[in-house]
Structures are given as C-alpha cells and as structure tokens.
Amino acid sequence: MTKTISPPVAPSRPVARAAEPRRPWLSTRRRRQLMGMAMVSPALVVVTVFFLVPLVMTFWMSLHDWPLLGDHSFTGLANYRRAIHDTDWLHAIRFTLTYTVLITPILLVAGLAVAFLVHRGGRAARVFQSIFFLPVVIGFAAGAFLWLYLAQPGLGPLADLAARFGLAGRDTNWFATATSGLLVVTAMVVWKVTGMQMLLLLSGMQAIPGELTEAARIDGASRWKAFLHVTLPLLRPTLALVLVFSVAGSLLAFDQFYIMTAGGPSNGTITAVYQIYRTSFINFDLGYGAALSAILMVALAAVSAVQMLLLRNSDHS
Amino acid sequence: MKTTLADVRSTLPRAAWWIACVCVSVLVLYPLAVMVSQSLKKPSEATENPPTLYPHGLSLENYRALGNTGQFGIWQHVSNSLLVAAGTTLLTMLLATLAGYGFAKLRFRGSGVLFFIILATFMIPFQAIITPLFSILHDMGLSDTLLGLTLVYTTFQLPFGIFLMRNSFASVPASIEEAALVDGCGLVSAMARVLLPVAIPGLISTALFTFFASWNEFFAALILVTDESKFTLPVTLTVLASNQLGTLNWGLMQAGVAVTAIPCIVLYLLLQRYYVAGLVAGAVK
C-alpha cells in the first residue's frame, strides 16, 4: 500500500477509497481476483500433478499392456475383457463384498449403541466418549499387529481367554481358515472404527433439538422408545453418511488383511485392493492393475453417488 | 434417610449405565493394556504359553532391542515418520490456508468449479490411482524418497484441509476484513493479522488430521518406498514381524506397535477438542 496513513475512519470510508482511481489499470476488484488465483494455484498444481494426471493416466494405462520395464503397447479393452474372466479378481471382489456385508451392520449397530450410551451431559459421559474414541487415532497397521498378537494360537491373550472358557482349543489357529481369519480381522476393525461411527452419530444426535425427545418422554415414552421413534428417524442423514463411510472403507480394505492374514490361507482373504497391489507391484503388470483400479473406481463413484442421493433426499424431511 | 420407590427407579438405570460404559471401556482398553504390558515383559516371558496377564519382571529390554533391529534400528524409522508427518502437516497447512482464503474471500471466475474439482478428490481414494502415481514419481525421480511420499500425502490431505479452512475463513464477517483493509493492511497482511487468528481452530484441526493420517498411513508407504532405510514406522512393523522367522519376539513387536501408537494417543488426548470439532464440521458439511 501507499505511505498515506489512514486516520481512524468510519466504516463508510472504504467505498469512497476503493473508487479512487489510484491504480487505473488494476481495480481493487480485479486485484482481489488475481490475488485469489495466486493463492489457490499452489494447491491446484499439487492436486493436478499428483491427482488429476494419475487419474487420467489410470484409464490410459488400462488400455495398454504396460510392464514396469520395457515398452508398452496399446491393447484396447483387452485388460477389461481379461478382468471379466479372471477368477482371482472375481474371487477378490466376492470376498470384499462378503467382508463389507458382514462388517457394515456390525459397525452401525455398535456405533449406534455406543453413541446412545454417551449421548448425555456430564463429565463422566465425556470421559467415556474419549475412551471409546481412542482406538480411532491408532493406525490400521499398528492395530493389526496388536491384534495379530492377541489372536496368536497358544501365545495370544484372546486365544488364551477362549481356551479358558472352553470356546476353542489352546492351539487352535484362528488364521488357519479364511472364515475364522475374516472374523478376527472383523473384530479388530470393529474395535478400531466403532469410535469414529459413534462420534459422527453423536454429532447428528446433538443436532436434534432436545425438546423433541423431552416431549416424548413427558408423554410417557421410555428413553428407549424415544430413541427409537424420535431420534432415529431424525438421524437419517447422519446414518446415511456413516453407512457410506463404512461401506467405502470396507471396499478399500487392505492393511488389515495384508498384515493379519497375508491374504491367506490359499488366497482366501485377498481383497480387491490387495489384488490390485499384487497385479501392479508383485507381478508388475501395471496396465492390468490400472484396469482393475478403474473398475474399483467406478464402484466407489457409484457408492458416492448413492451417498449424494440419500443425503439430498433426506434434506427434505 | 428412607429410600422411596422413585429413588430406586432413578438409580437403577444410572447404575446400569455405569456398568455398560465400564464394560465397553474394558473392551476398548484391553488390547491397549496388552500392548503396553507385552512390550514391558522380558523376552523370555513374552513368549510364554499360556501368556502372563501382566509383566512379572518389568524390563525395557524390548525397547532397547528396537534400537538395533532391522538394518537400521528403530530411531531411523521414527525420524523418517516424523519427517514425513511434519513435512506433510506443514505443507498442507500452508497450501490449505492460502487456498482456503482464496476460495472463501477472493472469488474469481471459475473458482467455484475449481473448488468442486478439489473436493472431488474426496470421492476417489488414492488406492485407486496408486499404479500411475508410482510411475509418475518414478519419472520425476521421486520414487523411493521421503519427499515423494510427503507430496503424495499432502495431495490427499489437501481437500479436507481446504474444505475446513474455507469454512473457517467464510465464517469471518466481511466487515472485519474490510476494516483491516481500511486500516492500511494489504490483502496478505489482512489475512495474516486479522483473519488467521479467527481461523486458528480450523488450522489446528487440519494439522491434527494431516499428522495422524500421514503418521499412520501404510498402503502408499509400502508401495512407494522400497528402500528399507526410508521406511516409515507402520511399514517398519512388517520388518519387525519378519525378522527372526520362527522365533518371533512378540514383546519386541508390541514395543514397536507402542512406539507407533503412543504418540498419536498422547496428541489426541492433548488436542481432542480440535480433533472432534474438525471431524464434526467436516462430516456435517
């Protein structure tokens, strides 16, 4: 700015000042716009180079035979045709869907139950809220290694507990079958993610005016009835959001299976992302890996679209 | 004092509530207690079958042993993780503040569309574009570098950061900004002196989210970094798990898990106010 020191001014001054033709070739409005572009551009450059370009390249690579080293050649839709008949890929999809269908209702019910518990005033409720949220801030990798130990045959405390209660033999290996491995992984994820679901649902519950439930309670409804008939219906937008979060998260599962079951036994717990990882970075078949990624991306876009739809519909209620 | 029926009726649910909450707390905290107790056992006790409930002789041997496991020892990996997480956090804070201010206060033709494009990054996870990302980093000479990993993390934390910062700036009334401009501030110093203090809670939320996400991220770190000297902590845990095949030291591994998890727990307990506020703001939109 110029050297002129403005005196303490009344709010009416800026209009007059802005109109002054101090810089005839650049109006204040124009200057603000240029400034805006300049401030947004660093973020845009990063997003373009590391997101938009790879996004377009995914589709481009998927039309090629693209090994890690050596030349790539255009093959059209051959990769997609291959995917339709690829039993490994189809199995990975089926397993991913099984996992999603298994874990989504568990997470939703657990999240709702815990949110219902801590949805009240007072210091104790706040402390419990913090405790229940704690596993969320621990990474999936750390959580998976922790539970890998918990469930070790013979050595793990969970295996030990199960043995003491006579639920399983002391040396039963829970990672020996795909089904029991899946159950252990599910338990870990429920432990780690429920707190997140709780917090989102809680924020939705707190947005509902307290008078509504109070009115129901005065009319003689129990806490549970009030929750079922007043809170739950009003919670629909949050429920939709939480549902989509957990579905999208489950469709992208990788860390927990890579660490806890290594995809085994006999590739029984390979998820879609795991299969993409194996295709691109174990077999170095980048073109085919990109095609599988593109398929996954379309599936996720569909989930997001459903999310939008659900949220928009519930806005009217 | 005599207890009336009403008193009993009102205490019973309260007792039930306490019991339920304590039970859930035990379920939640039990694995964490195992992590700590296992890491403090002597190596011989850590592989006892059946396991001991708590360490019978406290020992820091596992933590000391972490210092020279793998080719490089844990401290190298702790510093890798710190570098990546701090770098990502600073870069995200800077870019998100600039862009958030631009999108909120300095609209220009097309800024709405650009904001939408950036938000679209939300919907497409980076697991889906990891294959070309790998080639692009390779072509830029950034494969196997912490800088490459930092840039990738920044890209995927930016949308949420920009979203939070835009909302923070947008909530500041235009009159405050105008007053600053009138007092002779330039646009940039108006942002730094007047608007930024108001947006500080949003900035802390952004920083916390970014730090947690980049500290804990596993998938991209596993793929984009293959040189063991540059492994971040979550990937290092796989080295701990595979080092002494057959005689796996679970005490050592839980010590590694504790080193990875405890900084996040401490940070969360200190700053949970901001973390929760940011999460709720982001989710409710």
Contacts between the chains, C-beta under 8 A, distances in Angstrom:
chain1	res1	chain2	res2	distance
A	1	B	184	5.5
A	1	B	185	7.6
A	1	B	186	5.7
A	4	B	184	7.9
A	5	B	184	6.6
A	6	B	182	6.3
A	6	B	183	6.3
A	6	B	184	5.2
A	9	B	182	5.6
A	11	B	175	7.1
A	11	B	178	7.5
A	11	B	179	7.1
A	11	B	182	7.8
A	13	B	182	6.1
A	14	B	178	5.6
A	14	B	181	6.7
A	14	B	182	4.8
A	17	B	182	7.1
A	31	B	187	7.7
A	32	B	106	5.0
A	32	B	187	6.8
A	33	B	106	6.7
A	33	B	107	7.4
A	33	B	108	3.9
A	33	B	109	7.4
A	34	B	108	7.6
A	35	B	102	7.6
A	35	B	106	5.3
A	35	B	187	5.2
A	35	B	188	7.9
A	36	B	102	4.3
A	36	B	103	7.8
A	36	B	105	7.6
A	36	B	106	2.9
A	36	B	107	6.3
A	36	B	108	4.7
A	36	B	111	6.4
A	37	B	102	7.4
A	37	B	108	5.4
A	38	B	102	7.8
A	39	B	98	4.3
A	39	B	99	6.3
A	39	B	101	5.9
A	39	B	102	3.6
A	39	B	106	6.6
A	40	B	98	7.2
A	40	B	99	4.8
A	40	B	102	4.0
A	40	B	103	6.4
A	40	B	111	6.9
A	40	B	114	6.5
A	42	B	94	7.9
A	42	B	95	5.3
A	42	B	98	6.3
A	42	B	99	7.4
A	43	B	95	4.4
A	43	B	96	7.0
A	43	B	98	6.8
A	43	B	99	3.9
A	43	B	118	7.1
A	43	B	158	5.7
A	43	B	162	6.3
A	44	B	99	7.6
A	44	B	114	6.6
A	44	B	118	7.6
A	46	B	95	6.5
A	46	B	151	6.8
A	46	B	154	6.1
A	46	B	155	5.4
A	46	B	158	6.6
A	47	B	117	7.7
A	47	B	118	5.8
A	47	B	121	6.4
A	47	B	155	6.0
A	47	B	158	6.3
A	47	B	159	7.9
A	49	B	136	7.4
A	49	B	155	8.0
A	50	B	133	6.8
A	50	B	136	7.4
A	50	B	151	6.0
A	50	B	152	5.7
A	50	B	154	8.0
A	50	B	155	3.9
A	51	B	121	5.4
A	51	B	124	7.9
A	51	B	126	8.0
A	51	B	129	7.2
A	51	B	155	5.3
A	51	B	156	7.7
A	52	B	117	7.7
A	53	B	132	7.5
A	53	B	136	6.5
A	54	B	129	4.2
A	54	B	132	4.0
A	54	B	133	4.8
A	54	B	136	5.9
A	55	B	124	6.6
A	55	B	129	5.5
A	57	B	129	7.8
A	57	B	132	3.7
A	57	B	135	7.4
A	57	B	136	7.3
A	58	B	128	7.0
A	58	B	129	5.2
A	58	B	131	6.6
A	58	B	132	5.4
A	61	B	131	6.6
A	61	B	132	5.9
A	61	B	135	7.8
A	114	B	24	6.3
A	117	B	17	7.0
A	117	B	20	5.9
A	117	B	21	5.9
A	117	B	24	7.0
A	118	B	21	7.4
A	124	B	18	7.8
A	124	B	21	7.5
A	128	B	21	4.7
A	128	B	24	7.5
A	128	B	25	6.4
A	130	B	269	7.3
A	130	B	272	6.1
A	131	B	25	5.0
A	131	B	28	6.0
A	131	B	29	6.7
A	132	B	24	6.4
A	132	B	25	7.4
A	132	B	28	5.8
A	133	B	268	7.8
A	133	B	272	7.7
A	133	B	276	7.8
A	134	B	28	6.4
A	134	B	29	7.5
A	134	B	32	7.2
A	134	B	265	6.5
A	134	B	268	7.2
A	135	B	28	6.2
A	135	B	31	7.7
A	135	B	32	7.7
A	137	B	212	5.8
A	137	B	264	4.5
A	137	B	265	6.3
A	137	B	267	7.6
A	137	B	268	4.4
A	137	B	275	7.9
A	138	B	216	7.4
A	138	B	260	7.9
A	138	B	261	4.5
A	138	B	264	5.9
A	138	B	265	7.1
A	139	B	215	7.1
A	139	B	216	2.7
A	139	B	217	7.5
A	139	B	218	6.7
A	139	B	234	5.5
A	139	B	260	6.5
A	139	B	261	7.3
A	139	B	264	7.3
A	140	B	216	6.9
A	140	B	218	6.1
A	141	B	216	6.8
A	141	B	218	4.2
A	141	B	234	3.5
A	141	B	235	7.6
A	141	B	237	5.8
A	141	B	260	7.2
A	142	B	216	7.2
A	142	B	234	6.7
A	142	B	237	7.0
A	142	B	257	4.9
A	142	B	260	4.4
A	142	B	261	4.5
A	143	B	261	7.9
A	145	B	237	5.1
A	145	B	241	6.7
A	145	B	253	6.2
A	145	B	254	8.0
A	145	B	256	7.5
A	145	B	257	5.1
A	146	B	31	5.5
A	146	B	32	8.0
A	146	B	34	7.3
A	146	B	35	5.3
A	146	B	254	7.1
A	146	B	257	5.2
A	146	B	261	7.7
A	147	B	31	6.8
A	148	B	241	7.7
A	149	B	34	7.5
A	149	B	38	6.7
A	149	B	250	5.1
A	149	B	253	6.6
A	149	B	254	6.2
A	150	B	31	6.1
A	150	B	34	6.2
A	152	B	250	7.2
A	154	B	49	4.3
A	154	B	50	7.4
A	155	B	47	6.4
A	155	B	48	7.7
A	155	B	49	5.6
A	155	B	51	5.8
A	155	B	250	6.3
A	156	B	51	6.9
A	157	B	34	5.5
A	157	B	51	5.3
A	157	B	53	7.9
A	160	B	50	4.8
A	160	B	51	5.5
A	163	B	50	7.5
A	170	B	49	7.9
A	170	B	50	7.2
A	191	B	27	7.5
A	191	B	28	7.0
A	191	B	31	6.5
A	195	B	28	7.6
A	199	B	276	6.5
A	199	B	279	6.2
A	199	B	280	7.3
A	200	B	279	7.5
A	200	B	280	7.7
A	200	B	283	5.2
A	203	B	279	7.9
A	203	B	280	4.1
A	203	B	283	6.5
A	203	B	284	6.2
A	204	B	284	7.7
A	207	B	284	7.3
A	223	B	13	7.5
A	238	B	283	7.9
A	241	B	283	6.2
A	248	B	125	7.5
A	252	B	125	5.6
A	252	B	127	5.3
A	254	B	127	6.8
A	254	B	218	7.9
A	254	B	219	5.5
A	255	B	218	4.6
A	255	B	219	6.3
A	258	B	218	8.0
A	258	B	222	7.7
A	259	B	237	7.8
A	259	B	238	7.1
A	259	B	241	7.8
A	273	B	127	4.9
A	273	B	219	7.5
A	276	B	127	7.4
A	276	B	130	7.5
A	276	B	131	7.4
A	277	B	130	7.9
A	277	B	219	7.8
A	277	B	223	7.0
A	280	B	130	7.2
A	280	B	131	4.6
A	280	B	134	7.3
A	281	B	134	7.4
A	281	B	223	5.5
A	286	B	131	5.4
A	286	B	134	7.8
A	286	B	135	6.9
A	289	B	131	4.7
A	290	B	131	4.8
A	290	B	132	6.7
A	293	B	127	7.8
A	293	B	128	4.9
A	293	B	129	6.7
A	293	B	130	7.3
A	293	B	131	5.8
A	294	B	128	7.8
A	296	B	127	7.5
A	296	B	128	5.4
A	297	B	124	6.1
A	297	B	128	4.3
A	297	B	129	7.8
A	300	B	123	7.0
A	300	B	124	6.9
A	300	B	125	6.8
A	300	B	128	6.8
A	301	B	123	6.6
A	301	B	124	7.4
A	304	B	123	4.3
